[in-house]
């Protein structure tokens, strides 16, 4: 079992930045990849960024410019730095852990609201 707890969301003005955190606990050795997803109102959940155990990162083309994923293994925490926020970035941001057996764990999410 893996537990994920996100934090760092809030209300931000357009153009601002945020750093989201995801603290992982439990059977961390089973995790292959961790990622951040977001879900805007009325839309499907989408991948924002992912990072493997060795630090290799992956971003969809639409997310490459303003999103940066990183990890601190000593703290068992994955971060998502978001810059130049736009109103369309508003949504709930979820942390995800994918295991070697392709099981998936999700956190409860943290809400990001960007005002224009």
Residue frames relative to the residue before (quaternion, step in Angstrom):
aa qw qx qy qz dx dy dz
X 1.0000 0.0000 0.0000 0.0000 0.00 0.00 0.00
X 0.1203 -0.7681 0.6273 0.0453 3.50 -1.13 0.79
X 0.1476 -0.7662 0.6195 0.0859 3.55 -1.00 0.85
X 0.1052 -0.7902 0.6036 0.0140 3.53 -0.99 0.95
X 0.0312 -0.7950 0.6057 -0.0105 3.56 -0.87 0.95
X 0.1985 -0.7962 0.5656 0.0823 3.53 -0.62 1.17
X 0.0379 0.7726 -0.6337 0.0133 3.53 -1.27 0.50
X 0.6213 0.5979 -0.3925 0.3201 3.52 -1.32 0.16
X 0.5212 0.6366 -0.4274 0.3748 3.57 1.21 -0.08
X 0.1700 0.7856 -0.5862 0.1015 3.53 -1.30 0.07
X 0.6085 -0.5184 0.4469 0.4016 3.50 -1.35 -0.33
X 0.0162 0.8039 -0.5894 0.0783 3.54 -0.71 1.13
X 0.4485 -0.6620 0.5209 0.2988 3.55 -1.11 0.60
X 0.6212 -0.5302 0.4226 0.3930 3.54 -1.18 0.56
X 0.7466 0.3491 -0.2881 0.4876 3.53 -0.95 0.95
X 0.6051 0.5745 -0.3449 0.4299 3.54 1.25 -0.34
X 0.3502 -0.7250 0.5520 0.2167 3.53 -1.32 -0.13
X 0.1303 -0.7667 0.6248 0.0685 3.52 -1.30 0.40
X 0.1475 -0.7316 0.6461 0.1598 3.51 -1.32 0.33
X 0.1852 -0.7786 0.5952 0.0720 3.51 -0.67 1.18
X 0.1812 -0.7804 0.5919 0.0883 3.54 -1.12 0.74
X 0.0881 -0.7622 0.6391 0.0537 3.52 -1.19 0.64
X 0.1439 -0.7957 0.5867 0.0439 3.55 -0.50 1.25
X 0.1679 -0.8012 0.5715 0.0572 3.54 -0.74 1.10
X 0.0283 0.7796 -0.6252 0.0237 3.54 -1.13 0.70
X 0.5944 0.5629 -0.4273 0.3837 3.53 -1.28 0.30
X 0.7892 -0.2848 0.2396 0.4884 3.56 -1.10 -0.75
X 0.0751 -0.8647 0.4958 0.0282 3.55 0.54 1.20
X 0.5813 0.6141 -0.3783 0.3766 3.60 1.11 -0.52
X 0.6482 0.5288 -0.3281 0.4388 3.61 1.17 -0.38
X 0.5669 0.6230 -0.3782 0.3841 3.58 1.26 -0.21
X 0.2413 -0.7667 0.5831 0.1184 3.54 -0.91 1.00
X 0.8050 0.0010 0.0751 0.5885 3.55 0.86 -1.03
X 0.1329 -0.7558 0.6314 0.1116 3.53 -1.18 0.62
X 0.0264 -0.8268 0.5614 -0.0253 3.51 -1.06 0.71
X 0.3344 -0.6874 0.6022 0.2302 3.47 -1.41 0.17
X 0.0743 -0.7594 0.6462 0.0144 3.50 -1.04 0.93
X 0.1217 -0.7768 0.6062 0.1194 3.53 -1.24 0.29
X 0.1387 -0.7695 0.6189 0.0746 3.50 -1.26 0.55
X 0.2209 -0.7728 0.5867 0.0990 3.51 -0.59 1.21
X 0.6576 -0.5097 0.3596 0.4225 3.60 -1.15 0.46
X 0.8487 0.1476 -0.1258 0.4920 3.55 -0.85 1.00
X 0.6811 0.4588 -0.2879 0.4927 3.58 1.26 0.13
X 0.5801 -0.5767 0.4443 0.3654 3.52 -1.29 0.29
X 0.5696 -0.5663 0.4658 0.3713 3.51 -1.26 0.47
X 0.0735 -0.8131 0.5774 0.0008 3.56 -0.94 0.94
X 0.5389 -0.6164 0.4731 0.3253 3.53 -1.19 0.61
X 0.2183 -0.7565 0.6042 0.1225 3.54 -1.04 0.86
X 0.7611 -0.2215 0.1937 0.5780 3.58 0.88 -0.96
X 0.0776 -0.7835 0.6128 0.0677 3.54 -1.23 0.45
X 0.1198 -0.7851 0.6055 0.0504 3.54 -1.26 0.49
X 0.3548 -0.7480 0.5250 0.1978 3.54 -0.93 0.91
X 0.7191 -0.4307 0.3120 0.4473 3.56 -1.30 0.09
X 0.7289 0.4142 -0.2510 0.4838 3.59 1.03 -0.71
X 0.6379 -0.5887 0.3063 0.3907 3.58 1.26 0.25
X 0.4426 0.6726 -0.4785 0.3504 3.59 1.19 0.15
X 0.2037 -0.8096 0.5455 0.0743 3.54 -0.85 1.02
X 0.1082 -0.7721 0.6238 0.0550 3.51 -1.28 0.50
X 0.0147 -0.7881 0.6148 -0.0240 3.54 -0.95 0.94
X 0.4578 -0.6028 0.5570 0.3417 3.57 -1.08 0.59
X 0.6534 -0.5441 0.3434 0.3990 3.59 -1.08 0.63
X 0.6805 0.5149 -0.2954 0.4296 3.58 0.96 -0.82
X 0.7167 0.4437 -0.2403 0.4813 3.59 1.24 -0.34
X 0.4727 0.7366 -0.4136 0.2507 3.59 1.22 -0.23
X 0.6982 0.5364 -0.2930 0.3727 3.58 0.95 -0.78
X 0.8370 0.2667 -0.0835 0.4704 3.57 0.86 -0.96
X 0.6940 0.4452 -0.2611 0.5021 3.58 1.26 -0.11
X 0.0122 -0.7876 0.6160 -0.0073 3.54 -1.01 0.84
X 0.1611 -0.7807 0.5992 0.0744 3.55 -0.75 1.08
X 0.0511 0.7809 -0.6203 0.0526 3.55 -1.07 0.76
X 0.1987 -0.7821 0.5777 0.1229 3.54 -1.27 0.23
X 0.1956 -0.7258 0.6478 0.1237 3.51 -1.26 0.59
X 0.2793 -0.8076 0.4941 0.1602 3.57 -0.12 1.25
X 0.6141 0.5625 -0.3529 0.4266 3.57 1.07 -0.64
X 0.7431 0.3603 -0.1979 0.5280 3.56 1.13 -0.66
X 0.3566 -0.7444 0.4881 0.2836 3.60 1.28 -0.04
X 0.5275 0.6299 -0.3839 0.4214 3.54 1.02 0.83
X 0.1772 -0.7469 0.6346 0.0892 3.52 -1.13 0.83
X 0.1958 -0.7957 0.5686 0.0726 3.55 -0.96 0.91
X 0.1176 -0.7393 0.6533 0.1130 3.51 -1.33 0.41
X 0.1507 -0.7747 0.6117 0.0546 3.53 -0.58 1.20
X 0.0590 -0.7976 0.6002 -0.0092 3.55 -0.77 1.07
X 0.0723 -0.8133 0.5772 0.0141 3.55 -0.77 1.03
X 0.8238 0.2188 -0.1712 0.4941 3.55 -1.35 0.30
X 0.0322 0.8553 -0.5153 0.0432 3.54 0.88 0.99
X 0.1822 -0.7662 0.6123 0.0693 3.50 -1.17 0.80
X 0.6396 -0.5226 0.3716 0.4240 3.61 -1.11 0.43
X 0.6594 0.5202 -0.3178 0.4399 3.59 1.03 -0.68
X 0.5566 0.5719 -0.4028 0.4482 3.59 1.25 0.01
X 0.4382 0.6991 -0.4549 0.3351 3.57 1.26 -0.12
X 0.4278 0.6770 -0.5177 0.3009 3.53 -0.96 0.93
X 0.5352 -0.5801 0.4847 0.3771 3.52 -1.31 -0.12
X 0.2207 -0.7875 0.5697 0.0806 3.52 -0.80 1.09
X 0.1313 -0.8190 0.5586 0.0058 3.53 -0.72 1.17
X 0.3247 -0.7009 0.6028 0.2001 3.50 -1.17 0.73
X 0.1036 -0.7982 0.5933 0.0128 3.54 -1.03 0.86
X 0.1000 -0.7616 0.6358 0.0752 3.53 -1.14 0.70
X 0.1403 -0.7781 0.6094 0.0593 3.55 -0.85 1.03
X 0.2889 -0.7838 0.5286 0.1513 3.55 -0.80 0.99
X 0.6920 -0.4665 0.3562 0.4202 3.53 -1.33 0.18
X 0.7006 0.4199 -0.2618 0.5141 3.60 1.19 -0.46
X 0.5010 -0.6861 0.4007 0.3430 3.56 1.31 0.37
X 0.3574 0.6390 -0.5684 0.3753 3.53 0.90 1.02
X 0.2154 -0.7969 0.5560 0.0970 3.53 -1.08 0.66
X 0.1156 -0.7693 0.6262 0.0513 3.53 -1.01 0.88
X 0.1512 -0.7925 0.5889 0.0486 3.52 -1.10 0.80
X 0.3833 -0.6673 0.5802 0.2670 3.50 -1.23 0.54
X 0.6602 -0.5119 0.3811 0.3960 3.55 -1.35 -0.03
X 0.5118 -0.6640 0.4082 0.3613 3.54 1.23 -0.31
X 0.1621 -0.7463 0.6339 0.1226 3.51 -1.32 0.37
X 0.3984 -0.7565 0.4787 0.1998 3.55 -0.82 1.04
X 0.0911 -0.7624 0.6397 0.0353 3.53 -1.02 0.92
X 0.0278 -0.7827 0.6215 -0.0186 3.54 -0.81 1.06
X 0.1115 -0.7993 0.5900 0.0257 3.55 -0.72 1.11
X 0.2052 -0.7929 0.5656 0.0963 3.56 -0.64 1.12
X 0.4275 -0.7135 0.5002 0.2406 3.56 -1.08 0.75
